[in-house]
Amino acid sequence: MIVLGLTGSIGTGKSTTAEMFRSLGVPVHDADATVHALYRNEAVGPVGEAFPGVVENGAVDRKALAAHLATRPEDFQRLEATIHPLVRRKETIFLETQRAAGAPLVVLDIPLLFETGGDRRVDKTVVVSCDPETQRRRVLARPGMTEEKFAMLLARQIPDAEKRARADFVVNTDNGLEAAREQVEQLVERLRRGNGADA
């Protein structure tokens, strides 16, 4: 089973690309979705203890947590130390399940793949990329997004150029959905043929 690590900076189209893999029958483990589910379950106690006041109605209030981190970005490290082991446990279960089912290829969708050393846990990496101006336009069009928030998010991520340099494969989303889908289809076909040894 080939484990493909999928990543990309905010606004590059990573989530849409992950859906393309799913539509081709490739199982995808979404780290972000896992975190959101954990905020309603196993992470409530540990996060509430580490960040008093962010739990409401039995779940982590993501807006309250984001507001806290906006004023104290140094606490990201503490949050990650709390959340990452829980996410890794879910990821391990996903991989064991897919391996037992005989899946030839799976995707781990991890936003901070290189930043957290997640690339060491996968066989190949694919980076979703786009022009900086396109990225900026997409991100600033999101509800509630500001220049300050965008700058803070970018500061936590390895620059796109470095990600591309470290990646085994790059999916470029500048030219629309169909062009990106074609790249994903070719990549999946190549990996399923067992021909992914050369980037």
BELQUIQUI-V67419 format. One record per residue. RES is the residue in one letter. SS is DSSP state (H for helix, E for strand, C for the rest). Layout:
# BELQUIQUI-V67419
<<RES;SS> <RES;SS>>
This chain:
# BELQUIQUI-V67419
<<M;C> <I;E> <V;E> <L;E> <G;E> <L;E> <T;E> <G;E> <S;C> <I;C> <G;C> <T;C> <G;C> <K;H> <S;H> <T;H> <T;H> <A;H> <E;H> <M;H> <F;H> <R;H> <S;H> <L;C> <G;C> <V;C> <P;E> <V;E> <H;E> <D;E> <A;H> <D;H> <A;H> <T;H> <V;H> <H;H> <A;H> <L;H> <Y;C> <R;C> <N;C> <E;C> <A;H> <V;H> <G;H> <P;H> <V;H> <G;H> <E;H> <A;H> <F;C> <P;C> <G;C> <V;C> <V;E> <E;E> <N;C> <G;C> <A;E> <V;E> <D;C> <R;H> <K;H> <A;H> <L;H> <A;H> <A;H> <H;H> <L;H> <A;H> <T;H> <R;C> <P;H> <E;H> <D;H> <F;H> <Q;H> <R;H> <L;H> <E;H> <A;H> <T;H> <I;H> <H;H> <P;H> <L;H> <V;H> <R;H> <R;H> <K;H> <E;H> <T;H> <I;H> <F;H> <L;H> <E;H> <T;H> <Q;H> <R;H> <A;H> <A;H> <G;C> <A;C> <P;C> <L;E> <V;E> <V;E> <L;E> <D;E> <I;C> <P;C> <L;C> <L;C> <F;C> <E;C> <T;C> <G;C> <G;H> <D;H> <R;H> <R;H> <V;C> <D;C> <K;E> <T;E> <V;E> <V;E> <V;E> <S;E> <C;C> <D;C> <P;H> <E;H> <T;H> <Q;H> <R;H> <R;H> <R;H> <V;H> <L;H> <A;C> <R;C> <P;C> <G;C> <M;C> <T;C> <E;H> <E;H> <K;H> <F;H> <A;H> <M;H> <L;H> <L;H> <A;H> <R;C> <Q;C> <I;C> <P;C> <D;H> <A;H> <E;H> <K;H> <R;H> <A;H> <R;H> <A;C> <D;C> <F;E> <V;E> <V;E> <N;E> <T;C> <D;C> <N;C> <G;C> <L;H> <E;H> <A;H> <A;H> <R;H> <E;H> <Q;H> <V;H> <E;H> <Q;H> <L;H> <V;H> <E;H> <R;H> <L;H> <R;H> <R;C> <G;C> <N;C> <G;C> <A;C> <D;C> <A;C>>
